[in-house]
Amino acid sequence: MRGSQWDRGGLVLVALTALSAGPAFAAKTKEAHPPPAVEAPAAPVVPGAPDQKTHDAAFADYDSQLASGQKARAADALVTLINDPTKAPFLAESFAKLGDLLKELDLPYAATLAWRQSFLDAQEWDAEQVGRRVPSAIETADKVGDLAVLQGPFSKNVGIARTEDVRGQMGYYAAREAYRQQSYGLSLGLLKMVKQGDPLFPKAKMLEGIVLNAQSKPESALTSFEAAGKAGKDDKGAEAARFGEMLKLNTGRSYYASGNYPRAIQAFATVSRGSEFWPEAQFERAWSHFRIDDFNGTLGLLLSLDTPFFKNYYYPEADLLRIYSMFLICKFPEANDQIGVFRAKYGKLDDKLKAWNGHTPEENFEAARKYREQGDPGDLPAMFWNPYATEERFGDSVKAVESANDELKRLKDVSANPFADWAKTAVKARRDELVTAEGTRIRDRLQAQQDELTGMLNDSQIFTIDIMSMKTKLYEEAATIGKMPDVARTAERDDRVKRAYVTWPYEGEVWADEVGYYKVTTTPECPASLRQTVQGDVKK
């Protein structure tokens, strides 16, 4: 009780003291009052942005249906909004919300296409909430196998990203689209949005190197590939392993393009023998040996590609390179024989390619898909379909078409709701677009191969004439000096066999574990007076 009375007395004392202060205290109190409140300036109005009342009225039916748990009816309300031209300001938001509902209704492909449209239609006033859907859209698109469908919208509206991680994702996929469109400068600019530490950073640096190579900047590309390797060195799994092999191949290509052929040889040699990129690395390494006049190295590498293990690979240029190499060491009879083999082998293939001309894009897509899934080449030799058996882009397209077909089957069981009709139309249109685009790409590639092969066959006839010309020069020189010219001296080295290795002459047999390890040791037969002429004629 005593404490309580003391507290109350204290409070009274303070109050009396304040009152006794008189006018002076009152004046001080007045000075201490805060200045009159000033209203904060209103948020700037974005031109064209609808007011909140209009917004709420537009989405009233959607909100009501969603609140009662009627997701299908809520989706119908959004489709009605989308189809109403007077509600154009709400288009992006409507598609964004429709994507959310379609994903919940287990229609991931339709959801991806709805989000895609929201990214295209996004305006300044709804960019933030539309941009929040980007990670979900990427994840869902990857699930159905059609990340490509988002690349175009990202490249056109990358400004909707509001955080660094989302900005990096959009930048990478937008850069891929720009590269496909051969907009190399734009692609490089977009890749700058992917920061170090981002999961996509290794892929971004790889793509940067590829773009720089396309711009004929191989030295700069090497720096990008090195950064890609460092960023992805701790990644594990099959995808990471494939990435590493692709990086080795592209590094070799950059060294080759920069004229550093020894380093190119080293890089190509690091591509693993079991990698899908190994045959390509063998072929390109053979060219590197050719460029430094190591024709034995070239012939040894090309021997692997001529074995039965690579009968389904299309390398006509490798056969021509073999002929060139023989020509450069004046093995004229062997070169002539190889020209005959080349014309017999590829003349038939040229005829088959010509017979295939006229097939529709849809037929080309189906033929490539059938080979990928069943190994059935149909009417065209397997070597023309073989690239699509492992190509990532075509594999994604096949997966996307399968996802679309599966979703369309499930949509047949859905009642005739407006949202179901929209989903069917959108998914079917995208499926057909993919089939046409991929089929057209395959058709164009086959046509280019046929044109190129026809040119090679024509060139082989000219090459026969060149051999005859060189032989004539050789005989003319022999007639002048009264004997065949001496063969140009070359360094002779003993090829010592390493311990635990066995060596024997090649007699036509082929063993799987020997492929990739062949060596050719043949002596050039060119007279010194003729060697420079021969090399100049071929390498110019």
Helices and strands as residue ranges (DSSP letters): H 2-20, H 22-32, H 52-58, H 60-67, H 71-82, G 85-90, H 91-104, H 108-121, H 127-131, H 134-144, H 148-156, G 158-160, H 164-180, H 184-191, H 201-214, H 218-231, H 238-257, H 261-269, H 278-291, H 295-305, G 308-310, H 316-328, H 332-356, H 361-374, H 382-385, H 387-390, H 392-411, H 418-481, G 512-514, H 528-539
